[in-house]
């Protein structure tokens, strides 16, 4: 065979190999892009839902819904719910759940109000000077409540839903006995000032909410504890063989959840200086809906802090919109359940499509790899 003819035959092969390499690289880039997009599906989905909710209620009753007071109320009410939802998200990352977070938040608010009132009765100035200490005591109570949950789940081995259901009842019962079933009045003036303050027309409470969300995102995505929490939820068997201290991880997870609930209790008082055992009784379902709607997998292993923040705003917009068009709180509760079921169905369908095996296209006989031994 002449050199020219040989070169002509090898040229198409070189071009084909280059095209195949380019195709493989393009496929790899596309796969990575799709995976990143899927990882942020909670946040992306909630951006669309938030815009749709705003558009819908703006069209139905723009005078009430778009009023500055209503928009201010949305930004002020969202943080206390959102921070508890972030705490729920952290716990659900391990594949568990904490039904007692709202009760812990109430317990924290009652602690802060009781301590402040007891000190202010004898010395109001001392009570104001100890405001930070009193608030930290309330948050510490939240951490203790979370530690009790963590002990029951990680050491005793009780199923999370049963353990936290029991502690929810216990915390609520103690709060009712403590308060005598009445509403407590009084809170540190510092909390009231924070609740009324704003920076560039943005409520300080909402800024605190965003700051807490950012810190939790760093904890989950940038620290060793966060990675162990994710692995514990994604694959407990692999976590066990990776020498991850399961008990310690679960204990710290529930303590973080309790701490966030304690902080939410302080925000209860910042928005309204009263505390009661039954405040936010409807929040238990709401925070679960927010966590799942924001992209948290109930089975654990994946969550999106940005998705939870956006889901909080979306449901707060829906709540405000229902009020604007004169729908009752019972109808809003029905909407929460419908939204939760719809999200679970969508996630189930998406996971089924992802796991479905791809069909392998049959190759032409000319392109099929040869099984005959090579002749040298």
N, C-alpha and C positions, 0 to 999 in steps of 0.2 A: 504494500500500500504506500502510495506516495505521501510525502510530508504534507502537501497542500490538502489532500483528501482527508488525512488524519486530523488535521487542524480544524477542517470544516465539520467533522463528526463530533469533535470534542467541544466545540463552541456552544451548540445547543445544550449539552450536558451541563456546562458551566453556568449558563444562564438559568437553567432549571434549578440547579442547586442554590443559586443566589436567590431566586424567587421563593424557594422553599424556606431558606433561612429567614428571609424578610417576612414571610407568612407566619413562621413560628414566633418571631419577635413581636409581630403585630398581635398575634393571638395571646401572647404572654402579657403584653401591655393592656389589652382589652380585658383579660381576666382579672388583672390587678385593679383596673378601674372599676369593674363591676363589683368586685369584692368590697372596695372602699365605699362605693355608693350603697351597697347593701348594709355595710356596717353603720352607715348614717341614715338608714331608712327611717328610723324613729324621728329624728330631727327633720328630715326632708318632708316626711308625711305630715308632721305637725305644722310646719310652715304653711303648707297648702291648706290644712284644716283651719288654722288661725285666720288666714286671709279670707277664706270662705265664710267663716263665722262673722267676722267683722263686716264683710260686704252684705251678708244676709240681714243682720239686725240694723245696719245702717240704712238699708233700703226699707225695712219694715217700719222703723220709728226713728228717723234720723234726729229729730228734735231732742228726744230724751237720751238715746244711746250715745250720740256724739257730743253731748254737753260736757264741758270741762269737768264738772263735778262728778259725773258718772265715770269718766276716764280716770279721774283721780282716785275714785273709790276702788276701781279695778286694780290699780297699782298698789293701793294700801292693803286690800284684802288678800291679794295673791301670796305675799311672802309667808304668812303663817301656815297656809295650806301647803305651799310649795316646799318649804323646808321639811315638813313632816313627810311629804312624798319623796323627797330625796333620801331621807332616812329609811323609808320603806324600800326604795330602790337599792340601797346599799345592802340591806338584809336579804332582799330577793336575789341579789347577785350570787349568794351562796346556795341558792335553791331553797331557802327558807322563807318565812314571812313573820311579821311582827304586828299582831292585831292590837297590841297594847300601847302603841305609840301615841295615840290621841289621849288615852288615859294618863300616860306619863306626862304629856304636855300640860294637861289640866292639873296634875299633881304638882308639877313645877310652878305653875302660876299661883296655885293656892299657897305653896310654901313661901314664895316671894311676897305675896300680899299679907300673909299672916305675920312674917318676920318684920316687914315694914310697919305694919299697924302696931305690933307689940312694942317696937322701939319708939315709934313716933308718938305713942300715947304719953310717954314720960319725957321724951326729948326729941322734938321734930327736927331740930338741926342735926343731931347725931344720926337720925334715920336717913337724912339726905346725904350726909357725908359718907355713910356706909352703903350707899346705893349699889356701888359696884360689887361689894362683898355680898350683899343680899341677893343680887342677880346671879352671881357665881354660885351661891348656895343653892339656888333653884336649879341651875344647870347641873350641879353636882348630884342633886336628887334624881334628875333624869338619867344621869350616868349610872347611878346605883340601881335604878329600875331596869336599865338595859343590862347591867351585869347580872342581875337575878335571872333575867331571861336567858342570857348566855350560859349561865351555870346549868339551868334546867335543860337546855338543848345540847350543850357540848359535853357536860360531865355526866348528868343523870341520863341523858339520851332520850328525852321526851320529844315527840314529834313537834316541830316548831309551831304549827297551827294550834295544837292542843295546849302546849305550854303557854303561849302568849294569850290564848283565849282565857285560860285560867288566871293569869296575872292581870289581864285587863279587868276581869271581874273583881279581883282582889284590890287593885289600885282604885277602881271606881268606888268600891265599898268603903275603903279607908277614907277616901275623899268625902264621901257623904257623911260618915261618922264625924270626921274632922270639922266639917262646915255646918253640921246639923241640918243639911239639906237646904241651906240658905245661900244667898249670894254674898260674897265678901267684897267690901269696897276699900279701896286704898292701894296705892302702888308708888314706888319711888318716883319723884318728880323727874328724874333723869329719863325714865322710860316714856313718860308723857311728852317730854320735850322731843325725844327721838320720833315718837309717833306723829307729831305735828310738823316736824321739820321737813324741808325740801331743799334740794340743790338743783338749780336751773329748772325749777318746776317739776322735778322728779322726786317723789317721796324718798326720804332716807331709808324707810323700811324696805322699799324695793331695791335700793342700792345694796343694802345688807343682804338681801336675798340673792342677788347676783354674785356678791362676794363669796357667800357661803357655797353657792353652786360651783364657782371657780375653784375654791379650795378642795371641795370634794372631788372634782374632776382631776385635780393634780394628785390627790390621794389615790384614786382608783387607777389612773393611767401612768403615774410617774414614780410610784413607790413600790417597795417589795411587798408590803402588806396588801396593796391594791391588786397586784398580780396574783398573790396567793388567794385572795378572795375570789378573783375571777376563775382561777383554775379549780378551786374547791367547788364552785358551782358548775363549771363546764364539764369536769371529769373527776369526780371524787376518787375513783380508783387510781388514776394517774397522779392525783395530788398525794395520795397515800404512798405510792411508790417513789414519789419525788421527795420524800422525807419532809413534807410540809406538816408543821404541828397543827393538826386539825382543831384540837380543842382551843388552843391559843388564838387561832384565826377566828373561829366562831365567837369566842368570848369578846375579842376586840371589835368584831363586826357589830355585835348587839350593843356594846358599850357606845360605839360611834352613833348607832341609831338612837339610843337613849339620850345621848348628848344633844343631837339635833332636835329631838323632841323637847328636851328641856329648854333649848334656845327658842323654839317655837312658842313654848309657854310664856317666856318673857315677852315675846312679840304680841301675844294675846293681850297682855297688860299694857303694852305700848299703844295698841290701837284703842283699847277700852279698859280703863283702870278698875275692872271688876273680875272676879274669879268665881267659878262655880264648878261643881263636880260633873255636871251634865253639859258643859259648854262644848260645842262642836261634835255632838253625838253623831251627826251625819257624816263627819269627816272620815270615818273608818273606811267606808266603801269608796269615798271620793279619792283618798290618797292611793288606794289600790288601782282604781281606774286610771288615775294620772300616771302612775308608775308604768303600768302595762301599755297605756296609750303612747307614752313617751319612748317605747321601744325596749322596755325591760322584759326579758324572757322569764316567765313564771318558773321555769325549770332551772333557772340560774345560768351563769356564765357570760351573759351579755347585758349591758345596759348603756343608756346614753343620757348623760346629765343634761346636755342641751335639749334633748328630746323631752325630758321631764319638765324643764323650765318652760318650754313652749307648750306642752300639754297643760301645765298649770294655768298659763295665760289663756289658752283656748277654752278650757272649762269655766274659767272665771268670766270670760267674755260671754259664753253661753248662758251662765247663771244671770249675769247682768242683762243680757238680751231677753231672757225669759221674763225678768221683772219689767223690762221696758215695754214688752207687748202684753203684760198683765197675765202671765201664766203663773200657776202656783208652784210652791216648792215641791209638792208631791209629783207634779208633772216633770220637774227637773230631776227628781230622784229616778223616775221611770227612764228619762233620757240617759242618765248615767249607766243604768243597767243595760240598756240597748246598745250604747256606745261600747261598753266592755265586751259584750257578746260579739258585736260586729268586728272589733279588733281581734279577738281570739279566733274568729272564723277566718279572717284575712291572713293572720299569721299561720294558721294551720294549712290553708290552701297554698301559701307561699312556700312553706317548708316541704310540702308534698311535691310541688313542682321542682324544687331544688334537688330533692333526693331521687326523683325519677330517673332511671338510667337512660343515658342517651343511646339512640339507635346507631349501630355501626353500619356505615354504608359499605356495601360489597364492592370490592375492587375488581376492575376488569382483569381478564385472564392475563393480558399482556403486562399489567402492572403488578400482578401478584408476585410476592417473593418466591423464588425458586427453592424447592426442597432438595434438588439434586446436588450431590457433592461437587465442589469446584474442581476443575481439571487444571493442574499446573503444568 
